[in-house]
Amino acid sequence: MKSAIIGLILILCFGATSMAQRDLKKEELNGHTLYSVLEKGGIPGIYDPVYVDGKAAAINYYDEEPLMVVSHNGQTHAYSTWHLDHHEIVNDQIGDIYVAATW
């Protein structure tokens, strides 16, 4: 436990150092200062999601893994929140309904 805490502190320290060294884009909006850390498109969305059946999902995902689930007219799509942590959005279509699953 102690080594995990020390590791987290080191990550936070090095992360803060690398952030401080970046050239952050600064802009004013309605009297507030905004800093851009990533350029537009810095976190890619998923535009053509690939789905697996239940058997493959049981092998590749944890039983307790959180999912975002959308069902429409008997068709169901599930989005792993772990994947959404890395992409933040899945642009999808379920039947005739367009879906933007965001996290």
C-alpha positions as CSV (number, residue, x, y, z in Angstrom):
1,M,0.0,0.0,0.0
2,K,2.8,2.4,0.9
3,S,4.6,1.8,-2.4
4,A,1.3,2.4,-4.3
5,I,0.9,5.8,-2.5
6,I,4.5,6.8,-3.2
7,G,4.0,5.8,-6.9
8,L,0.9,7.9,-7.1
9,I,2.7,10.9,-5.6
10,L,5.5,10.5,-8.1
11,I,3.1,10.3,-11.0
12,L,1.3,13.4,-9.8
13,C,4.6,15.3,-9.4
14,F,5.9,14.3,-12.8
15,G,2.5,15.0,-14.3
16,A,2.4,18.5,-12.8
17,T,5.9,19.1,-14.0
18,S,5.2,18.1,-17.6
19,M,2.0,20.1,-17.6
20,A,3.9,23.2,-16.4
21,Q,6.4,22.8,-19.3
22,R,3.7,22.6,-22.0
23,D,2.7,25.6,-24.0
24,L,-1.0,25.9,-22.9
25,K,-3.4,27.7,-25.1
26,K,-5.0,30.5,-23.0
27,E,-8.2,32.3,-23.9
28,E,-10.8,34.4,-22.2
29,L,-14.5,33.6,-22.3
30,N,-17.1,35.7,-20.4
31,G,-14.5,36.9,-18.0
32,H,-13.1,33.4,-17.3
33,T,-9.6,32.2,-18.3
34,L,-9.7,28.9,-20.1
35,Y,-6.6,26.7,-20.7
36,S,-6.5,24.1,-23.5
37,V,-4.4,21.1,-22.7
38,L,-5.2,19.2,-25.8
39,E,-5.6,20.3,-29.4
40,K,-9.0,19.7,-31.0
41,G,-9.2,16.0,-31.9
42,G,-6.7,15.1,-29.2
43,I,-9.0,12.4,-27.9
44,P,-10.3,10.5,-30.9
45,G,-13.9,9.4,-30.9
46,I,-15.1,6.0,-32.2
47,Y,-17.0,6.4,-35.4
48,D,-17.4,2.8,-36.5
49,P,-17.7,0.6,-33.4
50,V,-17.1,-3.1,-33.6
51,Y,-19.2,-5.3,-31.4
52,V,-18.6,-8.8,-30.1
53,D,-21.1,-11.5,-29.0
54,G,-21.6,-12.5,-25.4
55,K,-19.1,-15.4,-25.5
56,A,-16.3,-13.1,-26.7
57,A,-17.3,-10.4,-24.2
58,A,-17.1,-12.9,-21.4
59,I,-13.5,-13.6,-22.3
60,N,-12.4,-10.0,-22.9
61,Y,-14.2,-8.1,-20.2
62,Y,-14.5,-8.3,-16.4
63,D,-17.8,-9.5,-14.9
64,E,-18.0,-6.3,-12.9
65,E,-16.9,-4.0,-15.6
66,P,-19.2,-0.9,-15.9
67,L,-21.0,-0.6,-19.2
68,M,-23.3,2.0,-20.7
69,V,-26.1,0.1,-22.5
70,V,-28.6,1.4,-25.1
71,S,-31.5,-0.7,-26.3
72,H,-34.0,0.1,-29.1
73,N,-36.5,-2.1,-30.8
74,G,-34.9,-5.3,-29.5
75,Q,-31.3,-4.3,-30.6
76,T,-28.8,-3.6,-27.8
77,H,-25.4,-2.0,-27.8
78,A,-23.1,-1.9,-24.8
79,Y,-20.2,0.5,-24.4
80,S,-17.4,-0.2,-22.0
81,T,-16.7,2.8,-19.8
82,W,-13.0,1.7,-19.7
83,H,-12.9,2.3,-23.5
84,L,-14.9,5.5,-23.2
85,D,-12.2,6.7,-20.7
86,H,-9.8,6.7,-23.7
87,H,-12.1,7.9,-26.4
88,E,-14.9,9.8,-24.5
89,I,-17.5,9.3,-27.3
90,V,-18.8,6.6,-29.5
91,N,-20.9,7.7,-32.5
92,D,-23.2,4.9,-33.3
93,Q,-26.5,3.9,-34.9
94,I,-29.1,1.5,-33.5
95,G,-31.7,0.8,-36.2
96,D,-32.8,4.2,-37.4
97,I,-31.7,6.0,-34.2
98,Y,-28.3,7.8,-34.0
99,V,-26.6,7.6,-30.7
100,A,-23.7,9.5,-29.2
101,A,-22.5,7.5,-26.1
102,T,-20.4,10.0,-24.1
103,W,-18.4,9.6,-20.9
